[in-house]
Amino acid sequence: MYHSGARIKVPGAEAHAMFHAIVENQIAEAHAPTCRTVERLQREGLNRHDAIHAVGLVIAEFMYDAMKGSSAASGDSAQAELDAKVEALNARAWREGR
């Protein structure tokens, strides 16, 4: 596993692993927005692991907002909103913490 090999202690390891799995499953299922974004982030200089983290963070924030009721989107419109947020990612913003 990347984190243990790099001797990185991960707080909330179960949630962390869950978001890794979500992104990896989307890639395995050829979910186009996720695949395009991970590939583009790698071309922009992120390694694959950081690209997975970037997409996972967007998904986590989207889910958090949905659970708080901050998003009125549901069903297909929610997926379209999430896909747009994923595709708006760029390596520079990820590195700068935005």
Secondary structure, 3 states (H helix, E strand, C coil): CHHHHCCCCCCCHHHHHHHHHHHHHHHHCCCHHHHHHHHHHHHCCCCHHHHHHHHHHHHHHHHHHHHHCCCCCCHHHHHHHHHHHHHCCCHHHHHCCC
